[in-house]
């Protein structure tokens, strides 16, 4: 696993990805502020994984 996101206030892990498998996760609400496009890159990456699961 590889850590991708850390909370800036308390350094807790908020995101990670598998190093060899097409899997990732985030544990926060990225579109809470300042706008709904903050998480767009997650959805783009996920859609890419679905379209090309072998990478």
Beta strands, then each sheet from edge to edge (+ up, - down):
strand 1: 2-6
strand 2: 13-17
strand 3: 24-26
sheet 1: 1+ 2- 3+
end
